[in-house]
C-alpha cells in the first residue's frame, strides 16, 4: 500500500541556518533552495510537498529584517539547525 505523508512541525526552529549566503539565495551546493516569498508556513509546506527532492522546509516569518516572509526547501540531510524566534520548520515523514 502507498505510504502516507505525515508532517513533523518544529516551531521556533531554523533548518537552514548558515546554509544560504544571503536572503533569497540558494546554498552554493544546492542543499537548500530559496523557493519564494511567502506569508505562511502552510504555503511553504505545500511547495515542499510538491517537490520530490524536498525533505523539509523552513518558513521565516515576521523577523523585521531582510529574511522576513521567505521559504526555503531542504534537499539534503547536511543542513544547518538553530533555535530562532519567528522561524517555523517542517519535516516530511512517510508512514
C-alpha positions in Angstrom: 0.0 0.0 0.0 1.1 3.6 -0.6 2.8 5.3 2.3 1.0 8.3 3.9 2.8 11.6 4.2 2.9 12.9 7.8 4.5 16.3 8.7 6.5 16.8 11.8 6.4 20.5 12.7 9.2 22.4 14.5 8.1 25.8 15.7 11.0 28.1 16.5 13.5 26.0 14.6 15.5 27.1 11.5 16.7 24.1 9.4 18.7 26.4 7.0 20.9 28.3 9.5 24.2 29.1 7.9 23.3 27.4 4.6 22.4 30.3 2.4 24.8 33.2 1.9 22.1 36.0 1.7 18.3 36.4 1.7 16.6 35.0 -1.4 19.6 32.9 -2.5 20.4 29.1 -2.6 23.1 27.3 -0.8 26.1 27.0 -3.3 25.9 23.2 -3.2 22.1 23.1 -3.7 21.4 21.5 -0.3 19.0 24.4 0.4 17.0 26.3 -2.2 15.1 29.6 -1.9 11.6 28.9 -3.1 9.8 32.2 -2.9 8.4 34.9 -0.8 5.6 33.6 1.3 3.3 34.9 4.0 2.5 31.5 5.6 4.1 28.3 6.8 1.3 26.3 5.0 2.3 27.8 1.6 5.9 26.7 2.3 4.8 23.2 3.3 2.7 23.0 0.1 5.8 23.9 -2.0 7.9 21.2 -0.3 5.1 18.6 -0.6 5.1 19.1 -4.4 8.9 18.8 -4.8 10.0 15.2 -4.6 13.6 16.3 -3.7 12.4 18.3 -0.7 13.0 16.7 2.7 11.9 19.6 4.8 11.3 23.3 4.8 11.8 26.5 6.8 9.4 29.3 6.7 10.7 32.7 8.0 8.0 34.8 9.5 8.0 38.5 10.6 11.6 38.9 11.7 11.7 42.6 10.9 14.8 42.1 8.7 15.8 41.1 5.2 15.0 37.5 5.8 11.3 38.0 6.6 8.5 36.2 4.8 10.6 33.7 2.9 10.5 30.0 2.2 13.5 27.7 1.9 13.4 24.0 1.0 15.9 21.5 2.4 17.2 19.0 -0.1 19.9 17.3 1.9 20.3 16.0 5.5 23.5 18.1 5.7 21.8 21.3 6.7 22.0 23.8 9.5 19.9 23.8 12.6 19.2 26.5 15.1 16.5 27.6 17.5 15.3 31.0 16.3 12.2 33.1 17.0 9.7 33.6 14.1 11.1 30.6 12.2 8.9 27.5 11.6 10.1 24.3 10.0 8.6 21.0 8.9 10.0 17.6 8.0 8.4 15.1 5.7 7.8 11.6 7.0 6.2 8.7 5.2 4.5 6.1 7.3 
